[in-house]
Amino acid sequence: MSIAPIGILGGTFDPIHNGHLRLAQEALEQCGLSAVRFIPGGTPPHRDAPHAAAQHRLAMTELALQGNPAFVLDEREIHRTDPCYSVDTLASLRAEFGVQQPLCLLMGCDAFLHLHTWHEWKKLFGLAHIVVIQRAGGRPLGNAMNDSDADLRAEYQARLAPAPRALHEAPAGAILVVDMPALEISATSIRRRCAGNRSIRYLLPDSVFNYIQSNQLYTHADY
């Protein structure tokens, strides 16, 4: 039985920008996803606390997703104050959607290469597929895996899927690598531009740009 997968894209979205949106759109089209759920993080266990408050990051994400019915805002992490682990979030999604629904955790190459440092990372494969977005012009993931953790490399070699169809035929367990055009946009650079009073227009949706301007976000010079 073939079921269209649901994509899962988490992050602090501090702020959300066109790189996030383009990544999701590429995964949606290339993998035949039925939707992509954007999950703004509450308290991330692997990085510093977000710069913008939760309500601002939630509002910016909601604004960014408007106009695309395939993009869905998911608030299950944003209001939490304890560390938000991906394995717990995926378990919650699995309980909601059932055992047959394919779920795809979307991430970039850098995140995947550090997957072995995540909390109970091997359990992720029992809960979802992992779709790694590889940017054109960067080091191919296959080459980067030669220098990666041995356990992660073994999982990659055993689970690598040859085509997106594999994501439709099982609820979890595969790894798929897809390419997307290079889009050199980062939340860090956007925050630095704001602090330096430089334009961030065209790096993110106009609605998010206007929200940042109206609420005077990221104006401190400590980025």
C-alpha positions as CSV (number, residue, x, y, z in Angstrom):
1,M,0.0,0.0,0.0
2,S,1.3,3.4,-1.0
3,I,0.5,6.4,1.2
4,A,1.8,10.0,0.6
5,P,4.2,10.9,3.5
6,I,3.9,13.9,5.7
7,G,7.1,16.0,6.0
8,I,8.3,17.3,9.4
9,L,10.5,20.4,9.5
10,G,11.6,21.6,12.9
11,G,13.8,24.5,13.9
12,T,14.0,27.6,16.1
13,F,12.9,29.7,13.0
14,D,14.7,32.7,14.6
15,P,13.6,34.1,12.1
16,I,12.0,31.8,9.5
17,H,13.3,32.7,6.0
18,N,13.2,31.8,2.4
19,G,15.8,29.1,2.8
20,H,13.5,27.2,5.1
21,L,10.5,27.6,2.8
22,R,12.4,26.6,-0.3
23,L,13.8,23.5,1.5
24,A,10.3,22.5,2.4
25,Q,9.0,23.1,-1.1
26,E,11.8,21.0,-2.7
27,A,11.0,18.1,-0.3
28,L,7.3,18.5,-1.0
29,E,7.7,18.2,-4.7
30,Q,10.6,15.8,-5.0
31,C,9.3,13.3,-2.4
32,G,5.6,13.6,-3.2
33,L,4.7,14.7,0.3
34,S,1.1,15.4,1.2
35,A,2.1,18.3,3.5
36,V,5.0,19.7,5.5
37,R,4.5,20.5,9.1
38,F,6.6,23.3,10.5
39,I,7.4,22.8,14.2
40,P,9.0,25.9,15.8
41,G,11.1,24.7,18.7
42,G,10.6,25.6,22.3
43,T,13.8,24.9,24.3
44,P,16.4,23.3,21.9
45,P,18.7,20.8,23.7
46,H,21.6,21.2,21.2
47,R,22.0,25.0,20.9
48,D,21.7,28.3,22.7
49,A,18.3,29.7,23.5
50,P,16.5,31.5,20.7
51,H,17.0,35.3,20.4
52,A,13.3,36.1,19.8
53,A,10.6,35.1,22.2
54,A,8.4,32.1,21.5
55,Q,5.4,34.2,20.6
56,H,7.3,36.2,18.0
57,R,8.8,33.1,16.4
58,L,5.4,31.5,16.3
59,A,3.8,34.6,14.7
60,M,6.6,34.9,12.1
61,T,6.2,31.2,11.1
62,E,2.4,31.6,10.8
63,L,2.9,34.6,8.6
64,A,5.4,32.8,6.4
65,L,3.2,29.8,5.8
66,Q,0.2,31.8,4.6
67,G,-0.8,31.2,1.0
68,N,0.6,27.6,0.8
69,P,-2.1,25.1,1.9
70,A,0.5,22.3,2.0
71,F,2.5,24.1,4.7
72,V,1.0,23.5,8.2
73,L,2.0,25.2,11.5
74,D,2.4,22.8,14.4
75,E,2.6,24.2,17.9
76,R,3.4,21.1,19.9
77,E,6.9,22.2,20.8
78,I,6.9,26.0,20.9
79,H,5.2,26.4,24.4
80,R,7.4,23.8,26.2
81,T,10.0,25.0,28.6
82,D,11.7,21.6,29.0
83,P,14.2,20.4,26.3
84,C,12.4,19.4,23.1
85,Y,13.9,16.2,21.7
86,S,13.1,15.1,18.2
87,V,12.5,11.5,19.3
88,D,9.7,12.7,21.6
89,T,8.2,15.0,19.0
90,L,8.1,12.2,16.4
91,A,6.6,9.8,19.0
92,S,3.8,12.3,19.5
93,L,3.3,12.7,15.8
94,R,3.3,8.9,15.3
95,A,0.6,8.5,18.1
96,E,-1.5,11.2,16.3
97,F,-1.2,9.9,12.8
98,G,-1.1,6.1,13.4
99,V,1.3,3.4,12.6
100,Q,0.7,3.3,8.8
101,Q,1.2,6.9,8.0
102,P,4.7,7.6,6.5
103,L,6.5,10.5,8.3
104,C,9.6,12.2,6.9
105,L,11.9,14.2,9.1
106,L,13.5,16.8,6.9
107,M,17.0,18.1,7.6
108,G,20.2,19.5,6.0
109,C,23.5,17.7,5.6
110,D,25.2,19.3,8.5
111,A,22.4,18.2,10.9
112,F,22.5,14.7,9.5
113,L,26.2,14.4,10.0
114,H,25.7,15.2,13.7
115,L,22.7,12.9,14.1
116,H,24.6,10.5,16.2
117,T,24.9,13.2,18.9
118,W,21.1,13.5,19.2
119,H,19.1,12.0,22.1
120,E,18.2,8.4,21.4
121,W,19.0,9.0,17.7
122,K,18.6,5.4,16.6
123,K,15.0,5.4,17.7
124,L,14.3,8.0,15.1
125,F,14.4,5.4,12.3
126,G,11.6,3.5,13.9
127,L,9.4,6.6,13.9
128,A,10.1,8.3,10.6
129,H,12.1,8.3,7.4
130,I,14.9,10.9,7.2
131,V,15.1,13.1,4.1
132,V,18.5,14.9,3.9
133,I,18.4,18.1,1.7
134,Q,21.8,18.4,-0.1
135,R,22.5,21.9,-1.5
136,A,24.0,22.1,-5.0
137,G,27.6,23.0,-4.9
138,G,28.3,21.7,-1.5
139,R,30.1,18.5,-0.5
140,P,28.0,15.5,-1.5
141,L,26.6,13.7,1.6
142,G,28.0,10.4,0.4
143,N,31.6,11.8,0.4
144,A,31.0,13.4,3.8
145,M,29.9,10.1,5.3
146,N,33.4,8.8,4.8
147,D,34.5,11.0,7.7
148,S,31.4,10.5,9.9
149,D,30.7,8.5,13.0
150,A,31.0,4.7,12.3
151,D,27.5,3.9,13.7
152,L,25.9,6.7,11.7
153,R,27.8,5.6,8.6
154,A,26.5,2.0,9.1
155,E,22.9,3.2,9.4
156,Y,23.3,5.4,6.3
157,Q,24.6,2.5,4.2
158,A,21.9,0.1,5.4
159,R,19.0,2.5,5.0
160,L,19.8,4.6,2.0
161,A,16.8,4.5,-0.4
162,P,17.4,4.8,-4.2
163,A,14.2,6.8,-4.9
164,P,11.4,8.7,-3.2
165,R,9.0,5.8,-3.8
166,A,10.5,4.1,-0.8
167,L,9.1,6.8,1.4
168,H,5.5,5.9,0.3
169,E,5.8,2.2,0.8
170,A,6.7,2.1,4.5
171,P,5.9,4.3,7.5
172,A,9.5,4.8,8.6
173,G,13.1,3.6,8.4
174,A,14.6,4.9,5.1
175,I,17.1,7.6,4.4
176,L,16.7,9.6,1.2
177,V,19.0,12.3,-0.1
178,V,17.6,15.0,-2.4
179,D,19.2,18.0,-4.1
180,M,18.1,21.6,-4.0
181,P,19.5,24.7,-5.5
182,A,22.0,26.6,-3.3
183,L,20.3,29.4,-1.3
184,E,22.8,31.0,0.9
185,I,20.5,32.4,3.6
186,S,20.8,31.9,7.3
187,A,19.0,33.1,10.3
188,T,22.3,34.2,11.9
189,S,23.1,36.5,8.9
190,I,19.6,38.0,9.0
191,R,19.9,38.8,12.7
192,R,23.3,40.4,12.1
193,R,21.9,42.5,9.3
194,C,19.1,43.7,11.5
195,A,21.6,44.6,14.3
196,G,23.7,46.5,11.7
197,N,20.7,48.3,10.2
198,R,21.2,46.5,6.9
199,S,18.3,45.4,4.7
200,I,16.9,41.9,5.0
201,R,14.3,42.4,2.3
202,Y,14.0,39.4,-0.2
203,L,15.7,37.1,2.3
204,L,12.4,36.2,3.9
205,P,8.7,36.8,3.1
206,D,7.5,40.4,3.1
207,S,5.1,39.5,5.9
208,V,7.9,38.3,8.1
209,F,10.1,41.3,7.2
210,N,7.2,43.7,8.2
211,Y,6.7,41.8,11.5
212,I,10.4,42.1,12.4
213,Q,10.4,45.8,11.6
214,S,7.1,46.5,13.5
215,N,8.3,44.6,16.6
216,Q,12.0,45.9,16.4
217,L,13.4,42.3,16.6
218,Y,17.1,41.5,16.4
219,T,18.2,45.1,17.0
220,H,21.0,44.2,19.5
221,A,24.5,44.1,18.2
222,D,25.5,40.8,19.8
223,Y,24.9,38.5,16.9
